[in-house]
Amino acid sequence: MRSGNPALNQNTFLDVGSGQVVSRDASQVMTLNGTVNKTGMLLLMCVATAAYTWNLFDPANPGAMMPWMLVGGIGGFIVALVTVFKKTWSPVTAPIYALLEGLFLGGISAFFEAQFPGIVMQAVMLTLGVLAALLMAYKSGLIKATENFKLGVVAATGGIALLYLVNIGMRLFGFEGMGFIHESSAMGIAFSVFVVIIAALNLVLDFDFIESGAEAGAPKYMEWYGAFGLVVTLIWLYLEILRLLAKLQSRD
């Protein structure tokens, strides 16, 4: 089982002691319905805190919201790392992650909305549309998570992550960085389209991974972990769609 999502990898469902896939009795195993329900709960938590920072936004003083965004962004990243390394904590850390990320998403969404009115609703609807379309395609067998498919998506995801890290490093050391990542040029838009496609394809890998865990009899807490991994991908997809729409609208 392989996923491009760093929260979901081939070791996720393995028992630390035996190295085997964990099995429990029927009342204590991971289920698809349980994972779906917990994903919905995490998304609601994320929306709740996003609404809070969204309402704090003041065009006359946008900097006043930055402390909340920093707490959400940095705190969410730290909690995500803790969740990845301590899967058994996911029933607690996954909700905390969702609440913190909501603070960041609400703030950055408000910034984009102030510059491009209506863009946030477009990004939300497109994200949900992509999620629904890929879920139907996966369940119908139109898209299959074959090993070659997984390898391709994982490689592309790793390449994008490395590119972002290099760009951040260049900016920290005073270099201009890779302009096409942020510019609304034809190359910049093409790059964003590519990233959105890869982020969307990661959903297929996540669906397959969660389904495999449920079939293997993973422990109940893995429902929270599976939901956490899916939310990580959805947040990435939303942000990339938001960036793509901003680039397109800035060219009008």
Salt bridges, closest charged atoms under 4 A:
GLU147 OE1 - ARG2 NH1 2.88
GLU147 OE2 - LYS150 NZ 3.63
ASP208 OD2 - LYS150 NZ 3.14
GLU211 OE2 - LYS139 NZ 3.41
GLU223 OE1 - LYS38 NZ 2.83
GLU223 OE2 - LYS220 NZ 3.02
GLU240 OE1 - ARG243 NE 3.38
